[in-house]
Amino acid sequence: MNLKIRLAVMNFLEFAVWGAYLTCMGLYLGRIGMASEIGYFFAVQGIVSIFMPAVMGIVADKWIPAQRLLGYCHLLAGLFMFTAAYYGYQAGSNVQFSVLFMLYSLSVAFFMPTIALVNSVAYNTLTKAGMDTVKDFPPIRVFGTIGFICSMWLVDLAGFKDNELQFVTSGVLSILLFLYTFTLPPCPLAPKGQAKSLVDALGLRAFTLFKQKEMAIFFIFSSLLGVSLQITNGFATPYIESFKAIPEYASTFGVQHANILYSLSQVSETCCILLIPFFMKRYGIKQVMLIAMFAWVLRFGFLGMGNPGTPGVILFILSMLIYGVAFDFFNISGSLFVDKTTDPVIRSSAQGLFMLMTNGLGASIGSIAAQAVVNANTSADGVVAWTSVWTTFSVYALIVGVVFAVIFRPKKV
């Protein structure tokens, strides 16, 4: 099989594992009486992302080839996901938060490092084959988003989006990827003396960048904007399905297939990657990041103003389409800014710090804070004032964007 196709299949399966539950888990948790704990299930992803990818990266550098470790991590993630699904099935409506959360957290702890390991396997393989990673990797990575979308659709159309079978789907895909890794080309271990230390892997050496005002401001705002990353993944589909309590919306496509409607976000993400070179060249890094920040304002605002009916569903669709700008423009332009403004000696550590501040610290705080906002706007009978919730998120993103525009003054890069 063609090398690029083999790596595309790897990426497809990798993100299909995540897509099986990430955007619809909130529906299941709400059904079993854990609506007030949704944020914790998303926060733990950020918490384990602070240290587990670094630890597994060191293991892949020193002891276990990356493609083998990728498989072992998926084996464990899949088994723990199966166990979580089995417990949910057996317990029915009597699921205990502590047990389900523990099993889910163990699965996530082994899954999150695989996102970095997949990239390592692809980079190693392409480099060994004499290919250009900058040119050849993006088309391969696109299949990861396609896998995410396909998995979302499968879970929705199969009727798994509000039950434990979404975890079974994820577990099956993890085991498939575990088996598939035995077909991948071997990745070399780092030569003696070249393996990364824990300090480098965690990006701790890059904390010296906080001595520079410009970089300190950038990383602080990276964390503040990272707060927004998991909010809609946790609460958008429960919000859309909440309209089923209103007769005029109960039979609409959005309510019946919230996961499919939400998948437009991932379609947009795939397309917006192609816009970044033009916007970066035309407007520069600060302006592109500002576009991303204000896109989050619209992402939340359109959700709050829309509904699944006609014409309200247009606002829902616009919210999904703007996601690609909100997510891609911030993550990719931010990574590029780090790459172009840091010393090559600490460049890898700086990228690690950027990920720690956004997907680790920021996303964790955001998930917990979002849950607090939802709980504060939930009445005694369980009805959520969703308009107030989305308005709160939108105003937060607006404030972050305005303050960033005023105080962040990067040098031209």
LOBAPA-677516 format. One record per residue (C-alpha): residue number from 1; x, y, z. Coordinates in Angstrom, 3 decimals, decimal comma, always signed. Layout:
# residues N
NODE  seq         u         v         w
NODE  NUM         X         Y         Z
...
# end
This chain:
# residues 413
NODE  seq         u         v         w
NODE    1    +0,000    +0,000    +0,000
NODE    2    +1,189    +3,538    -0,762
NODE    3    +2,987    +5,089    +2,227
NODE    4    +0,805    +8,204    +2,277
NODE    5    -2,342    +6,084    +2,202
NODE    6    -1,075    +4,012    +5,137
NODE    7    -0,448    +7,145    +7,175
NODE    8    -3,809    +8,597    +6,129
NODE    9    -5,552    +5,448    +7,440
NODE   10    -3,641    +5,828   +10,718
NODE   11    -4,838    +9,433   +11,072
NODE   12    -8,387    +8,482   +10,080
NODE   13    -8,608    +5,873   +12,847
NODE   14    -6,832    +8,081   +15,403
NODE   15    -9,374   +10,867   +15,266
NODE   16   -12,337    +8,555   +14,657
NODE   17   -11,619    +7,171   +18,144
NODE   18   -12,084   +10,678   +19,567
NODE   19   -15,026   +11,653   +17,378
NODE   20   -17,093    +8,726   +18,649
NODE   21   -17,730   +10,435   +21,984
NODE   22   -16,191   +13,904   +22,222
NODE   23   -19,141   +15,902   +20,893
NODE   24   -22,005   +13,721   +22,127
NODE   25   -20,767   +12,531   +25,524
NODE   26   -22,646   +15,418   +27,113
NODE   27   -25,928   +13,929   +25,839
NODE   28   -25,207   +10,601   +27,534
NODE   29   -24,094   +12,228   +30,773
NODE   30   -27,202   +14,383   +30,808
NODE   31   -29,436   +11,341   +30,284
NODE   32   -27,938    +9,486   +33,263
NODE   33   -28,270   +12,488   +35,573
NODE   34   -24,753   +13,905   +35,338
NODE   35   -25,518   +17,134   +33,476
NODE   36   -23,887   +19,099   +36,304
NODE   37   -20,628   +17,118   +35,901
NODE   38   -20,112   +17,339   +32,120
NODE   39   -17,379   +19,935   +32,529
NODE   40   -15,253   +17,604   +34,652
NODE   41   -15,179   +14,940   +31,937
NODE   42   -13,818   +17,507   +29,490
NODE   43   -11,471   +19,127   +31,997
NODE   44    -9,664   +15,852   +32,649
NODE   45    -8,594   +15,783   +28,997
NODE   46    -6,740   +19,027   +29,548
NODE   47    -5,298   +17,894   +32,864
NODE   48    -3,758   +14,706   +31,472
NODE   49    -2,553   +16,670   +28,433
NODE   50    -0,284   +18,662   +30,742
NODE   51    +1,930   +15,685   +31,536
NODE   52    +0,982   +12,404   +29,804
NODE   53    +2,068   +13,345   +26,231
NODE   54    +5,447   +14,454   +27,619
NODE   55    +5,937   +11,256   +29,609
NODE   56    +4,985    +9,044   +26,679
NODE   57    +7,191   +11,133   +24,376
NODE   58   +10,189   +10,328   +26,561
NODE   59    +9,277    +6,632   +26,541
NODE   60    +9,058    +6,721   +22,731
NODE   61   +12,416    +8,503   +22,550
NODE   62   +14,294    +6,127   +24,841
NODE   63   +12,700    +2,701   +25,117
NODE   64    +9,682    +1,849   +22,912
NODE   65    +9,476    +2,800   +19,191
NODE   66    +6,751    +5,381   +18,602
NODE   67    +4,552    +3,149   +16,422
NODE   68    +4,619    +0,379   +19,069
NODE   69    +3,841    +2,779   +21,909
NODE   70    +1,013    +4,250   +19,836
NODE   71    -0,509    +0,777   +19,627
NODE   72    -0,054    -0,041   +23,312
NODE   73    -1,640    +3,261   +24,354
NODE   74    -4,648    +2,560   +22,138
NODE   75    -4,962    -0,944   +23,501
NODE   76    -5,181    +0,371   +27,057
NODE   77    -7,413    +3,324   +26,082
NODE   78    -9,773    +0,954   +24,270
NODE   79    -9,943    -1,542   +27,146
NODE   80   -10,711    +1,170   +29,691
NODE   81   -13,353    +2,614   +27,351
NODE   82   -14,946    -0,836   +27,033
NODE   83   -14,937    -1,108   +30,825
NODE   84   -16,599    +2,307   +31,155
NODE   85   -19,267    +1,266   +28,646
NODE   86   -19,861    -2,062   +30,419
NODE   87   -20,208    -0,311   +33,761
NODE   88   -22,631    +2,210   +32,259
NODE   89   -24,705    -0,603   +30,746
NODE   90   -24,808    -2,623   +33,970
NODE   91   -25,565    +0,340   +36,217
NODE   92   -28,255    +1,766   +33,954
NODE   93   -29,724    +4,860   +35,606
NODE   94   -27,726    +4,220   +38,793
NODE   95   -24,325    +5,133   +37,384
NODE   96   -21,982    +6,514   +40,024
NODE   97   -19,987    +9,563   +38,978
NODE   98   -16,814    +8,449   +40,754
NODE   99   -16,673    +5,047   +39,010
NODE  100   -17,529    +6,227   +35,490
NODE  101   -15,235    +9,244   +35,798
NODE  102   -12,319    +7,085   +36,959
NODE  103   -12,679    +4,615   +34,082
NODE  104   -13,120    +7,397   +31,537
NODE  105   -10,119    +9,287   +32,919
NODE  106    -7,889    +6,208   +32,631
NODE  107    -8,922    +5,798   +29,003
NODE  108    -8,300    +9,464   +28,222
NODE  109    -4,928    +9,367   +30,005
NODE  110    -3,709    +6,835   +27,451
NODE  111    -5,529    +8,337   +24,472
NODE  112    -4,342   +11,956   +24,687
NODE  113    -0,623   +11,087   +24,204
NODE  114    -1,481    +9,259   +20,981
NODE  115    -2,295   +12,555   +19,217
NODE  116    +1,376   +13,533   +19,498
NODE  117    +2,564    +9,969   +18,808
NODE  118    +0,611    +9,847   +15,531
NODE  119    +2,417   +12,993   +14,417
NODE  120    +5,772   +11,521   +15,460
NODE  121    +5,136    +8,323   +13,499
NODE  122    +4,092   +10,307   +10,411
NODE  123    +7,051   +12,709   +10,583
NODE  124    +9,546    +9,888   +11,102
NODE  125    +8,113    +7,810    +8,292
NODE  126    +7,917   +10,667    +5,789
NODE  127   +11,430   +11,853    +6,617
NODE  128   +12,856    +8,345    +6,257
NODE  129   +11,178    +8,116    +2,847
NODE  130   +12,821   +11,385    +1,776
NODE  131    +9,551   +13,352    +1,658
NODE  132    +8,894   +16,941    +2,693
NODE  133    +6,853   +16,928    +5,912
NODE  134    +5,675   +20,528    +5,414
NODE  135    +4,283   +19,666    +1,978
NODE  136    +3,217   +16,036    +2,431
NODE  137    +1,854   +15,893    +5,982
NODE  138    -1,128   +18,341    +5,832
NODE  139    -3,053   +16,299    +3,199
NODE  140    -2,479   +13,213    +5,353
NODE  141    -3,648   +14,997    +8,517
NODE  142    -6,879   +16,074    +6,796
NODE  143    -7,968   +12,427    +6,887
NODE  144    -7,901   +12,667   +10,675
NODE  145   -10,662   +15,273   +10,582
NODE  146   -12,546   +13,162    +8,029
NODE  147   -12,308   +10,210   +10,428
NODE  148   -13,640   +12,404   +13,244
NODE  149   -16,612   +13,441   +11,113
NODE  150   -17,376    +9,891    +9,935
NODE  151   -17,323    +8,654   +13,517
NODE  152   -19,697   +11,426   +14,611
NODE  153   -22,108   +10,501   +11,840
NODE  154   -21,887    +6,781   +12,617
NODE  155   -22,704    +7,315   +16,302
NODE  156   -25,564    +9,666   +15,447
NODE  157   -27,191    +7,529   +12,740
NODE  158   -26,762    +4,336   +14,790
NODE  159   -28,591    +5,922   +17,720
NODE  160   -25,598    +5,788   +20,088
NODE  161   -25,268    +9,506   +20,808
NODE  162   -27,070    +9,403   +24,158
NODE  163   -25,959    +6,009   +25,489
NODE  164   -22,853    +4,038   +26,453
NODE  165   -22,508    +2,483   +22,991
NODE  166   -20,591    +5,587   +21,898
NODE  167   -17,837    +4,378   +24,268
NODE  168   -18,024    +0,916   +22,716
NODE  169   -17,593    +2,465   +19,267
NODE  170   -14,530    +4,361   +20,465
NODE  171   -13,112    +1,213   +22,072
NODE  172   -13,553    -0,829   +18,892
NODE  173   -11,781    +1,825   +16,841
NODE  174    -8,939    +1,961   +19,388
NODE  175    -8,421    -1,791   +19,139
NODE  176    -8,486    -1,590   +15,334
NODE  177    -5,761    +1,048   +15,444
NODE  178    -3,767    -1,064   +17,927
NODE  179    -3,812    -3,907   +15,407
NODE  180    -3,084    -1,568   +12,506
NODE  181    +0,089    -0,239   +14,148
NODE  182    +1,735    -3,629   +13,562
NODE  183    +1,660    -2,829    +9,831
NODE  184    +3,375    +0,564   +10,187
NODE  185    +7,069    +1,117    +9,394
NODE  186    +9,317    +1,050   +12,493
NODE  187   +10,376    +4,322   +14,080
NODE  188   +13,920    +4,628   +15,428
NODE  189   +14,771    +5,294   +19,048
NODE  190   +16,772    +8,465   +19,671
NODE  191   +20,555    +7,967   +19,654
NODE  192   +22,094    +7,861   +23,106
NODE  193   +22,356   +11,342   +24,539
NODE  194   +19,736   +12,844   +22,204
NODE  195   +16,520   +11,765   +23,905
NODE  196   +14,487   +14,604   +25,404
NODE  197   +14,502   +15,151   +29,137
NODE  198   +11,285   +15,668   +31,084
NODE  199   +12,173   +19,359   +31,432
NODE  200   +12,357   +19,749   +27,640
NODE  201    +9,313   +17,568   +26,921
NODE  202    +7,106   +19,556   +29,275
NODE  203    +8,348   +22,821   +27,820
NODE  204    +9,671   +23,942   +31,213
NODE  205   +12,867   +25,357   +29,738
NODE  206   +10,709   +27,696   +27,671
NODE  207    +9,343   +29,352   +30,826
NODE  208   +12,334   +31,692   +30,564
NODE  209   +10,347   +33,345   +27,759
NODE  210    +8,108   +34,889   +30,428
NODE  211   +10,970   +37,304   +31,109
NODE  212   +10,095   +38,923   +27,773
NODE  213    +7,005   +41,130   +28,063
NODE  214    +5,797   +40,347   +24,549
NODE  215    +6,018   +36,583   +25,036
NODE  216    +4,553   +36,701   +28,536
NODE  217    +1,494   +38,532   +27,195
NODE  218    +1,200   +36,080   +24,315
NODE  219    +1,280   +32,967   +26,514
NODE  220    -1,126   +34,423   +29,068
NODE  221    -3,637   +35,222   +26,336
NODE  222    -3,056   +31,785   +24,803
NODE  223    -4,316   +30,329   +28,052
NODE  224    -7,227   +32,783   +28,264
NODE  225    -8,339   +31,904   +24,740
NODE  226    -7,688   +28,211   +25,384
NODE  227   -10,563   +28,473   +27,854
NODE  228   -12,938   +28,476   +24,860
NODE  229   -11,608   +25,302   +23,212
NODE  230   -13,762   +22,603   +24,822
NODE  231   -16,880   +24,603   +25,746
NODE  232   -18,928   +23,805   +22,663
NODE  233   -17,682   +20,199   +22,528
NODE  234   -19,183   +19,679   +25,962
NODE  235   -22,377   +21,700   +25,794
NODE  236   -23,430   +22,411   +22,190
NODE  237   -25,182   +19,109   +21,473
NODE  238   -27,046   +19,002   +24,841
NODE  239   -28,158   +22,565   +24,105
NODE  240   -29,394   +21,746   +20,605
NODE  241   -31,254   +18,653   +21,822
NODE  242   -32,863   +20,657   +24,638
NODE  243   -35,153   +22,125   +21,969
NODE  244   -36,963   +18,781   +21,793
NODE  245   -38,969   +19,995   +24,799
NODE  246   -40,509   +22,631   +22,516
NODE  247   -43,118   +20,979   +20,230
NODE  248   -42,426   +23,165   +17,178
NODE  249   -38,740   +22,111   +17,190
NODE  250   -38,989   +18,513   +18,430
NODE  251   -39,022   +16,926   +14,959
NODE  252   -36,475   +19,199   +13,285
NODE  253   -33,312   +17,724   +11,770
NODE  254   -31,060   +19,572   +14,226
NODE  255   -32,791   +18,117   +17,276
NODE  256   -32,973   +14,626   +15,788
NODE  257   -29,369   +14,675   +14,553
NODE  258   -27,511   +17,204   +16,683
NODE  259   -24,214   +15,392   +16,159
NODE  260   -24,478   +15,611   +12,365
NODE  261   -25,345   +19,309   +12,552
NODE  262   -22,370   +19,850   +14,861
NODE  263   -20,072   +18,000   +12,442
NODE  264   -20,213   +21,058   +10,170
NODE  265   -17,688   +22,513   +12,630
NODE  266   -15,154   +19,865   +11,661
NODE  267   -15,891   +20,342    +7,953
NODE  268   -15,181   +24,031    +8,415
NODE  269   -11,991   +23,240   +10,312
NODE  270   -10,745   +21,207    +7,357
NODE  271   -11,443   +23,982    +4,857
NODE  272   -10,146   +26,925    +6,904
NODE  273    -6,650   +25,455    +7,131
NODE  274    -6,306   +26,380    +3,459
NODE  275    -7,103   +30,052    +4,168
NODE  276    -4,327   +30,631    +6,691
NODE  277    -1,409   +31,283    +4,271
NODE  278    -3,371   +34,048    +2,532
NODE  279    -4,502   +35,717    +5,766
NODE  280    -1,069   +35,437    +7,384
NODE  281    +0,611   +37,073    +4,403
NODE  282    -2,043   +39,766    +4,018
NODE  283    -2,762   +40,723    +7,634
NODE  284    +0,034   +39,410    +9,877
NODE  285    -0,013   +37,346   +13,037
NODE  286    -1,731   +39,768   +15,420
NODE  287    -4,611   +40,427   +13,046
NODE  288    -5,091   +36,736   +12,279
NODE  289    -5,212   +35,912   +15,989
NODE  290    -7,700   +38,729   +16,525
NODE  291    -9,871   +37,320   +13,756
NODE  292    -9,837   +34,010   +15,652
NODE  293   -10,767   +35,679   +18,943
NODE  294   -13,720   +37,539   +17,489
NODE  295   -14,751   +34,389   +15,627
NODE  296   -15,237   +32,819   +19,064
NODE  297   -17,514   +35,734   +19,945
NODE  298   -19,654   +34,920   +16,906
NODE  299   -19,424   +31,157   +17,515
NODE  300   -21,043   +31,534   +20,945
NODE  301   -23,310   +34,408   +19,939
NODE  302   -24,867   +32,625   +16,963
NODE  303   -25,561   +29,571   +19,132
NODE  304   -27,348   +31,733   +21,694
NODE  305   -29,487   +33,519   +19,102
NODE  306   -30,326   +30,503   +16,938
NODE  307   -32,785   +27,622   +17,093
NODE  308   -33,310   +24,392   +15,098
NODE  309   -36,248   +25,791   +13,146
NODE  310   -36,458   +28,013   +10,090
NODE  311   -34,811   +30,519    +9,824
NODE  312   -33,111   +30,129   +13,224
NODE  313   -31,136   +27,095   +12,101
NODE  314   -29,167   +29,381    +9,768
NODE  315   -27,542   +30,931   +12,849
NODE  316   -26,660   +27,440   +14,103
NODE  317   -25,058   +26,661   +10,748
NODE  318   -23,132   +29,941   +10,791
NODE  319   -21,884   +29,103   +14,277
NODE  320   -20,575   +25,763   +13,007
NODE  321   -18,949   +27,320    +9,948
NODE  322   -17,197   +30,060   +11,932
NODE  323   -15,587   +27,395   +14,126
NODE  324   -12,923   +26,657   +11,533
NODE  325   -11,732   +30,270   +11,718
NODE  326   -11,940   +30,352   +15,523
NODE  327    -9,967   +27,140   +15,998
NODE  328    -7,485   +27,060   +13,114
NODE  329    -6,546   +30,722   +13,000
NODE  330    -5,614   +30,746   +16,673
NODE  331    -3,865   +27,392   +16,961
NODE  332    -1,867   +27,491   +13,739
NODE  333    -1,011   +31,208   +13,759
NODE  334    -0,061   +30,985   +17,424
NODE  335    +2,212   +28,042   +16,752
NODE  336    +3,775   +29,923   +13,852
NODE  337    +4,352   +32,987   +16,030
NODE  338    +6,169   +30,820   +18,586
NODE  339    +8,254   +29,215   +15,860
NODE  340    +9,357   +32,529   +14,366
NODE  341   +10,055   +34,462   +17,567
NODE  342   +11,917   +31,972   +19,766
NODE  343   +15,522   +30,865   +19,794
NODE  344   +16,044   +27,552   +17,959
NODE  345   +17,604   +26,098   +21,129
NODE  346   +14,271   +26,268   +22,986
NODE  347   +11,882   +26,244   +20,023
NODE  348   +10,524   +22,730   +20,709
NODE  349   +10,110   +23,545   +24,395
NODE  350    +8,297   +26,746   +23,460
NODE  351    +5,850   +24,779   +21,307
NODE  352    +5,306   +22,465   +24,271
NODE  353    +4,586   +25,478   +26,467
NODE  354    +2,097   +26,840   +23,922
NODE  355    +0,221   +23,521   +23,958
NODE  356    +0,380   +23,350   +27,756
NODE  357    -1,114   +26,837   +28,117
NODE  358    -3,898   +26,289   +25,539
NODE  359    -4,960   +22,630   +25,481
NODE  360    -3,773   +21,886   +29,013
NODE  361    -4,273   +24,750   +31,437
NODE  362    -6,693   +26,851   +29,398
NODE  363    -8,971   +24,034   +28,262
NODE  364    -9,127   +22,525   +31,764
NODE  365   -10,058   +25,821   +33,404
NODE  366   -12,529   +26,543   +30,613
NODE  367   -14,341   +23,223   +30,977
NODE  368   -14,765   +23,628   +34,733
NODE  369   -15,728   +27,305   +34,457
NODE  370   -18,229   +26,527   +31,687
NODE  371   -19,859   +23,898   +33,889
NODE  372   -20,137   +26,473   +36,683
NODE  373   -21,821   +28,918   +34,296
NODE  374   -24,294   +26,261   +33,119
NODE  375   -25,052   +25,183   +36,699
NODE  376   -25,607   +28,810   +37,745
NODE  377   -28,151   +29,199   +34,944
NODE  378   -30,001   +25,948   +35,665
NODE  379   -33,308   +26,189   +37,513
NODE  380   -34,443   +23,865   +40,282
NODE  381   -36,440   +21,804   +37,776
NODE  382   -33,380   +21,297   +35,528
NODE  383   -34,175   +23,872   +32,817
NODE  384   -31,106   +25,748   +31,554
NODE  385   -31,284   +29,417   +30,541
NODE  386   -29,108   +28,718   +27,515
NODE  387   -29,298   +32,222   +26,049
NODE  388   -27,666   +33,609   +29,197
NODE  389   -25,060   +30,844   +29,094
NODE  390   -23,958   +31,510   +25,508
NODE  391   -24,081   +35,273   +26,064
NODE  392   -21,692   +34,867   +29,010
NODE  393   -19,238   +32,886   +26,875
NODE  394   -19,519   +35,370   +24,011
NODE  395   -18,909   +38,391   +26,261
NODE  396   -15,888   +36,637   +27,787
NODE  397   -14,350   +36,040   +24,338
NODE  398   -15,091   +39,665   +23,390
NODE  399   -13,317   +41,029   +26,467
NODE  400   -10,282   +38,814   +25,848
NODE  401   -10,136   +39,955   +22,220
NODE  402   -10,423   +43,673   +23,010
NODE  403    -7,767   +43,594   +25,748
NODE  404    -5,467   +41,528   +23,512
NODE  405    -5,854   +44,064   +20,698
NODE  406    -4,863   +46,896   +23,018
NODE  407    -1,867   +45,461   +24,859
NODE  408    -0,289   +42,917   +22,497
NODE  409    +2,206   +44,633   +20,205
NODE  410    +4,413   +42,012   +18,560
NODE  411    +7,447   +42,780   +16,497
NODE  412    +7,037   +42,081   +12,807
NODE  413    +7,963   +38,455   +12,034
# end
